[in-house]
Amino acid sequence: MSWRSGDFDREKVSDAFHRFVPAHAADSLQAIDLKRLWAGGKRLILLDVDHTIVKWKAEEFSPEVLEWIGCAKSMGFDLCIISNTRRPARLERLCQRLQIEAVRGRFKPSRAMFRLALIKFKKKPEEAVMIGDQLVTDIFGANRSGISAIWVRKMEGKEFAGTKINRLMESLLSSFIYKGLVAPIDEGAPPGDAPSDLPVVHQLVRFAVVGGSSFVIDFGIRWILTFHVPWDGSLMSVVFGRWLQAHSAFFADRFRSPQNAAVPFFVTLSSSIAIVNSFIWNRLWTFEIRGKEERMSQFRKFVFISVVGMLLNVAISSTLANLIPGHRQRSLAIATVIATAIVAIWNFIGQRYYAFKPRKA
């Protein structure tokens, strides 16, 4: 969904999403009206770092950002950076450059850092405002702490891999969040953020069909490898599992039977084959992507989404492989169905809003 700026009315959004709704969305930090914040009783400005005031890994601020922060100081605002960075030395350099303080702590959306900042500057929650570019960390964390939040459009540039996962969740949430937008839509926002023009319901149906074929491939391969492939007078899964348990304490301690010990490897193989099947059919049919121009880029993104899904699949399947003691086949079947349902949700969101998302015009 394309970026929109303006004020939000939380009451127009479903209660389930209230804590993700910002008070306002702005195109950039410098687009935020400081006079309006002051008139609204705000005295403490809490700032996110990456893609809010500076690009990821960068340490040079734009003149516009420096001017805005200088203006905020001259008006009497207290400013504080809220960060869970793993690069404290960089954070210290940024703070020295801006001559403002920082609070580090647990990962946002934990309320700890927000509370520490309020204590540090002796301010009440209603006197503070949080400015950040991520709904699921900056905005959610501030709202949980009773602090008003402003959502800014992220700066252009690369991001931390973990942040990309947050962006997928953000893409899904934004369709609900924008129902609360009460200011005019920003007509200057570039188009092209939306996925394919095919209605999402139709895409979901096609995705389910492709997912069904991949499920048959995935389940069929792991089932055959586990229960039907002979090896040296026994089953391959038993022979392979015994070898794993004999050579690794990890498999010996965590799996009751040799067959269960072999499950993670069979799941990895079957899931990999199913991934290729899904990419081909979802690209051509579900999301109607044609041509070869972006195919490799899409495939890399698709693989990233799928690998995370595969790891979830392996973890869930392996964990539930002993769900019904004494019934290995039934346990494997139930574990596979549960894992497939969870991973399917993850894959659809990731593919629609990341892997096959059209480029901006």
N, C-alpha and C positions, 0 to 999 in steps of 0.2 A: 504494500500500500504506500502511495506517495506521501511525502512529508507534508504536514500541515501545521501551521502555527496559529496561536491564539489562546484565549482563555477556555477553561474547562469547567463544566458544571457536573460535579461528581454524582449528583442525584439522578442524572440522566443515564448513568451507567449501572449495570447490574451490581447488586451488593457484593457479589463474589469477586469483583474486580476493583472495588473502591480503593484499595490500598495501592493500586498501580496507577491511579489517575493523578496527573500533576495538576497544579493550580494553573499553570501556563506552559505553553511550548513556544520556544523562540528559535529563530534561524541560526543564531550564534550567541556567544556570550555578550558581545558588544551591542546586540539588538535588545538586550534587557534594559528596561527603563529604570534607572536608579532612583529617580525622583519619585516614581510610582511606588517603589519598594519602601522608601523612607516615609512617604505619606501613609503607607499601610502599616506603619509601626515596626518595620523590620530594622534591626540594628546590627545583626550578625549574619554575614554571608559565608556559607560553607561551600567549598568548591571541590569538585572532582578534578582529577588531573588529566589523564589521557583522553584525548579527543574532545575535551571540554575547554581547557585553557592552553593545551599544547598537544602536538601529535605524539603518538606512541613512540617511546624511546628518545624523542627529541628533547632538546633543552633550550631551544631558541624560541622566544615568544614573538608573536606578530605584534607590530606597532599598535594595532587596534586593541589587542588584549591588554597590553601594557597601559594604554591610555585609559581604558575602562577601569582597570584596577586602581590606577592613580586617581581617577575621578571619585571612585568609591571611598578611597581613603580620605580625600579632601572633604567629602561630605560628612565624615564622621563614622562611617561603617567600620566595624571590626571584621576582619577577613581571616578565614582559617581553611586550610586544605584538609580534607578528609580522605585518607588513603590507606589501603591495605597492601601497598606495594611491597615486593620482595627486593626492591632496590633502594634501600634507605639512603645510600650515598647520593643517588640521583635526586631523590626527594629533598634532601638537605640543600643541594645546590640550587634547586628550583626555588625553594623557600628563601634562600639568601638573595637570589636574583630579584624576587618580588618583594622581599622584606616583609613577609607575612609568616605566621606560625602554621604548624601542622599538627594533626592528631593521627597517630597510627594505632591500629588495633585489629580486631577480628574482622574477617571478611564481611563486607556489606552483603546482604541487608541487615546484619546484626545491628542492634540499637546501641551497642557499647560505645562506639566512636562518637556517635551523635550526642550521647549523654555526656561523655567526657568533654566534648567541645562546649556544651552548654555550661558545664561546671567551670571550665577553664576561663570562660569569658563572662561568667556570672549573668547569664541570660536565661529567660524563660523560653520554652518551645515556640510560643507565638511571636517571639521577637526575632526568630531565626528563619532563614530560608536556605534551602539546599539547591545547588545548581549542578546538574550532571547530565550525561548523555545516555544513560542506561536506565530503562524502566525497572528491570528486575533487581537492580542493586541500589542505585542512587535514589530513585523516586520511591521505590518500595521501602527502602530503609528509612528514609526521611518520614514518610507517612506513618510508618510503625512507631516512630518516635514523637509523633505529634507536631512535626515540623513541616511547614509549607515547602513544596518542591517545584522547581522549574526544570523542565525537560528541554535540553538544547540539542539541536541537530548535530550529529557527530561530524568531526572534521574528516576530510578526505585522507586516505592513507591506510596502510596495513594495520592489523590488529593482532592482539594476542589470541592464540588458538582458542582458549577458554572463553574469550569474549564473543567469538563467533557463535558459540552455543547459546549464549545469552541473546544474541541477535535473532536467532531462530525463534526463541520464546517470545521475544519482543515483537517479531512480525506477526505472530499469532495473536498476541494480546492487543496489538494496535487496532485491529478490526473492531474490538469491543470498546477500547479506550476512546476512539474518535467519535463514538456516539455521544460523548459528553462535550464535544467541541461546540462552543457557542459563538465564537468570533468567526468572521468570514474566512473561507479557505484561502490559503496563500496561492494565488494564481501563478506566481513565479516559480513554484516548485517544479523541478524537472519531472517529466512523465517517465513511465516505464518501470516503476517499482513493482507494479502488480504482476502476478504470474499470468499464465496464458489466459486469453479471452474466453476459453471454454469454461462454462459455469463450474464452480468448485464441486457441486454435487455430481456432475458428470465425470469430473476428474476423479472424484473419490470412488465412483462405481468402477471406472476403468482401472484405477489403482488396485481396487479389491480383486478384480479379475486377474490382473498380473500377479498380485500377491498370492492369489490362490494357486496359480501355476508354479510360482516359486516355492510355495509351501509344499506342494506335491514333490517337487524336485528335492528340496531340502530334507523333508521328512523321509521320503523314499530312500534316498542315499544313505542317511544315517541308520535307518531301520535295517536295510539290507546288510550294511557293513557290520552292524551290531549283532544281528540274529541269524544271518543266512549265508555268510561267506565262510567256507570251510578253510581250515589251515592245519596241516599236520595232525589229522585225526580229531581235531577239535574245531571250535569257532575261532576265526581270526581275532575277534574282540577279546576272547578269553586269553589267547596266546599273547597278544599285544599288551593286554592289561596286566597279565602276570609279569611280563618283562618290565613294564613301567614300575610296578610295585616292588620288584626285586632290585631295581636300580635307582629308585628315588623314594626317599622317606616321605616326601610330600604326598605322592600318590598312595603310598602304603598306609599313611595315617588318616587320610581324608576320604578314602573310598572303601566301602565294605567288600565289594566284589571286583574281580578283574574287569568284567564288562563295564561297570560304572567308571572305572579308571580310564578306560579307552574313550568314553563318551566325549570329553572335551576336544579330542583330536578329530573324531568323526564329525562333530558339529562344525568345527572350523572348516573342514573340507567341503561338507555339504552346503554350508552357508556361502562359501566363496563361489561355488558354481551357481547357486541361486542368485547371488548378487549380479553376475554377468547377465543372466536371464532378465532380471528386473531392469537393469540399465537399458538394455536394447528395447524392450517393449514399452517401458515408461517414457523413454525419450521420444520414440516414434509415434506411440499411440496415446498414452495418457496425457502428455503435455504437448504433443504435436510439434515437436522440434524437428526442423528439416535442415539439410545442409551439413557441411563438415567444419564450418568456420570455428565454432566454439566447442566442438565435440570433445577434444582432449581436456579442455578446462572443465567442462561439465562432468566428464568422467572422473577427474581428480576430486572434484567436490562431492560427486556421487559416492566415490569410494570412501571418502572421509566420513560421510553420513553413515554409510553401510558398515564400515569397520566399527564405528561406535555401536551401531545396532548389533553387529555380530558379537562384540564383546559382552553386550547386555544379554544376548541370546545364550552365549556360552555360560555366563555367570548364573543366569536363571535356570537353564537346563541342568547344569551340573549340580546346583544347589538342591534342586527338586528331584534329582534322579532317584533318590531314596525315599520319595514321598510316601510310598506304600511299601513297607518292608515285606519282602518275600514275593513281590509282584513287580519284577523289573520291567517287563514289557508295558504294564499298565502305568507304572510310574513315569517311564520315558514318554509315553503318549501324552499324559496330562501335563508333564513339564514342558513338552514341545508346544502344546496348544497355548499355555499361559505365556511362555516366552514369545511366541509368534505374535500374539495379540498386543503385547506391550511394545515390541519392536516395530510392529506395523504402524502404530501411532507416531512413533519417533521418525520413522522413515518417510511417511507422507508429509509431515511438517517440514522436515529437512529438504526433501526433494522439491517440494512446491515453492518454498520460500528461499532456497539457497542454491541447490544444484542446478535447477532448471529455471531459475528466475531470469527473465530477459534483461539484457544490458540496458542501462539508462540511455535515453536518446541524446 
